[in-house]
Amino acid sequence: MRDKIGLKCVDCGDINYTTTKNKKLHTGKFEVKKYCKRERKHTSHKETKLKS
């Protein structure tokens, strides 16, 4: 089953991206470098739960 997750910027704390993740195959936290509009540069984004 795929769960919805948000990608939160480490520098500013905004949730800039949403995606899905298969929790059975990938049990660890997801981290990727993405573009942050507030910082105007590529920063590290970590997985966080979405409020639904």
Residue, then its C-alpha position, 0 to 999 in steps of 0.5 A: m500500500r502506498d502512503k502519501i508523504g510530504l517533503k519538508c525543507v530542512d532550511c526553512g521548514d516548508i512542505n514544498y512537495t508531496t509524493t507517495k511511498n511504498k512503506k513495505l519496500h522502503t522502511g527508512k526516512f526518505e531524503v532528497k535534494k529539491y528546489c525550495k522557492r523560499e530559499r531560491k536554491h536546491t536544499s535537502h528535503k526530508e519525509t514528513k507526514l501529511k495532515s489529512 
